[in-house]
Amino acid sequence: MTWITSLLDNLNYPAIFFLMMLESTVVPVPSELVVSPAAYHAAGGNLNIFLVILFSTLGADLGATINYLAGYYLGRPLIYKFANSKVGHLCLLNQQKVEKSEKYFYNHGMFATITGRLIPGIRHLISIPAGLSKMNYWKFLLYTTIGAGVWHSILAALGWYMHAIVPEDQLHDKLLEYGDYIKWGIIAIVLLGIAYFMVKKLIIKKRAIKD
């Protein structure tokens, strides 16, 4: 998609918003190749780092809302049919991926909308089971905003940091080179965070029982 490449080469706030909207639907636009480079340019004074995060998150909210509405109104059979279609496959989508996001959502409850935004392979699909389950939209939007905001803040911090150590002509290659490390690192952080809150909740519950 040459037009996406053109937008990636000329990042501004509308482009960031639009690309992150696509990334939150079913179009395969890697957010680390949008937000981190935008933050890299912000560190150079060409953009504002806070506006980069804001427009990224607003775009993600809109894209997630599109997926939510698709799940809410179309239902599982049509969603699966699209996932298994040629267009769905062009978007790197299949029924197994949708089922995986559903399983994650139902196993972790509504807060999966927050944590799911941080997990590759789940992030852009977690809105569909939220719609399928008729989750309250405003809760969905709040959790999506929190999750997307955290994810984009991490990517922005990475891009800002790389400005000091990576020449611009090497940025894209470095992001691709370390992409898997970044993803697994974030997954580890998310899992540690979930474990922390689960243990904390368990301790509070035990104390309440003793009292």
Helices and strands as residue ranges (DSSP letters): H 2-9, H 13-23, G 31-33, H 35-43, H 49-74, H 76-83, H 86-90, H 95-108, G 109-111, H 112-115, G 116-118, H 127-132, H 137-162, H 168-177, H 179-210
